[in-house]
C-alpha cells in the first residue's frame, strides 16, 4: 500500500502533491477540533455548526496551502520516506536560497522569449485556483473583511509567501503574485456574493 501511495506522491502530478499534504492537514484539523471544542465548552459558547465547519475547512486549507507552496517540493515525501523506510539521509534540506523571476510570462510571450504552451497555461490557472478558497472563505470566517482589506490581503499574503519560498529553496515569481492576487480577489467576490444573497433571503423569510 505504501509503495503504491509513494508512487503517486512521487509522480509530480497535482494528485501526488495533494496526497503529500493530506496527512499533515488531517493532523492539524484534529488538533484544531480539540482546541475549538475546549474553547466552546470553557466559555459556554453557542455552536453554529456551519460556521464551525467553515472555520475547520479554512484551517485545513491553510495547512495544505503552506505545505504545497512554501515548503520545498517533495518535502513531505522525503519526510515519509524517513519515517517508513528509514531514508533520513535522503531528507531534503528545508532551508536554501531560491531564484527570482521578476518578468511576467505575458511580457516574455510578447517579446518572443516564451511560448504560452499548455504547461504554462496549466501553471497559471493552477496558481489562480489554488488561492480561490482563501478569498472565498474570508467573508465567512471574519466579519471585518471588506473590499479594501481584501485588496490588502490579496497583495500582502502572496508577497509574504513568495518571500518565504525564497528561504525554503523555491522561487520568487511575479507570475505567482499576479495569479494569487487574482485568485484571492475572485474567491472573495464569489464568497461575498453568496453571503450577501444568503443574508437577503434570511431577511425576506423573517
N, C-alpha and C positions, 0 to 999 in steps of 0.2 A: 504493500500500500504506500509506504513512504517513498519507495523508488518511483512509483507512478506519479505521486504528488510532486516529487522533486523534479521529475522530467517536465512537468507543466510549469513549475516555478522557474525553471531554467530555460524555458523556451523563448524568452524575450518578447512574449506576446502580452497583450493587455490582461487576459485572464491570469497569466502567470504572475505578473506583478501584483495584481489584485489579490491573488491567493497568498502571496508572501505577507501581505498586510493583515490578512484575516485574523491570525492568532492574537497578535498584539491588540488589535481592535476589539476583539472579544474580551480580552483580559481587562482593558480599560473600561469597557462597557459594564462588566460585572462590578468593578471597583466603584464606578460612578453610581450604580444602582444601590450598592451597600451604603455608600456615604449619603446619598439622597434620601434613602429610607430612614436612616438615622436622624437626619436633619428634620424631616417631616414629623417623625414621632416625638422628637425632643421639643419641637416648637408647636406641636399640635396643629399643623397646617392642614388646610383642606386640599385634598388631592384632586387636581384637574388632570384626568388621565391623558387627554390629547396633548396638553402642554408638556406633561412629563415624558411622554413618548417622543415628542419632537425634540426635547432637550437631550434625551438619551441618544437619539439618532444623530443629532448635531455633534455630540461629544465623540461618538464613534466615527463620524465623518472626518472630524478634525484630526483624530488619531491616524486614520488611514491616509489622509492627505499628507500629513507630516512624514509618515513612513514612506510614502511614494515619491514625494517631490523634494524633501530636504535631505534625508539620509542617502548615503551612496547607493547607486544602483546595485541590486542583488545583495544588499547588506543583510537582510533578514534570511536570505537563502544560505549565506555563509554562516550565519548565526545558528540556524537549524542544523547545518552540516556539523558544526562543532558539538551541538548537544546530542544528536542522534548517531553521528558517525565518528565523533572524536577528532574531526579535522580542524582543530583550533589553529594549527599552523597556517591554514589557508584563509583564516578570518580576514576579511577586508578591513583596511585601516579606516577609521572613522574620519579623521582629520587630514585633509590635504588640500592644497590650493588649486582652485579650478580655473576656467578660462572665461574670457569676455567675448560677447557678441553685441556690439552697440549699433549695428546696422540692420534695420528691419528687412525681412525677406522680400517685401514688395519693392523696396528700393533696389535690392540686389537683382530682382527679376526685371525691373525697368532698365537697369544698366546692362543686362545680359549676363551677369555674373552667376545667376541662379535660375534654374528651370523649376517652376512650380509644378512638380510631379505629384503623384498620388501620396507618396510618403510625407512630403511637406504639408500637403493639404490635411492628411490624417493627423499629423502632429499639431497643426494649428487648431483644427477643430477639437482635438482631444484636450488641448490646453484650455479652450473655452469651456467645454463640457465639464471638465474637472472642477472648475470653480463656480459653476452654476448653483450647486447646492448651498454653497456658502452664502451667496446673496439671497437665495430662496429662503433659507432657514432664519436669517437675521430678523425679519419682521415678526416672526413668531416667538423667538427666544428673548427679545427685548422690546420694550415699549418706547425706548429712547431713540430708535433709529429713524432717520428721515432722509430726504434727498441729499442734503448737504453732508450729513455724516456718512452716508453710503458712498458718496464720491471720495471722501477722505479715506474710508476703509478700502475701497477698491483701488486706491492709489498706493497707500502705505503698506497694506498687507502683502501684496505681490512683491513690492520692493524689498521688504524685510526678508521674505522668503528667498528672493534671489541673492541677497547678501549672505544669508545662511548657507545657501547652496555653494557659494564660493569657498566657504570654510570647510564644507563637507565633500570637497572634491568634485562638485558638479560645475555648472557654468552659469554665469550671469548673462541672461539672454533677453534682449529687448523685445523679441517676439513673445516671450513668455509674459512680460509685463503687460504688453498690449492685449494679448488674448485673455490673460487672467482678469484684467480690468473689465473687459467686455463680458466675461462670464459672470463676475460678481454683480455688475450693473444689471444685466439682463435677468439674472436669477432674482435679484431684489425686486424689480418691477413686476415680475410674474408673481412672486410671493406676496408683494404689497397689494396687487390687484385682487388676488384670491382672498386675502384677509379682509380687505375693504368690502368685497362682494358678500362675504360671509356675515360681516357686521351689519350691512344694509338689510340682508334677508332676515337676520335676527330681529332687527328693529321693526321691520314690517310685520313680522309674525306677532311681536308683542303689541 
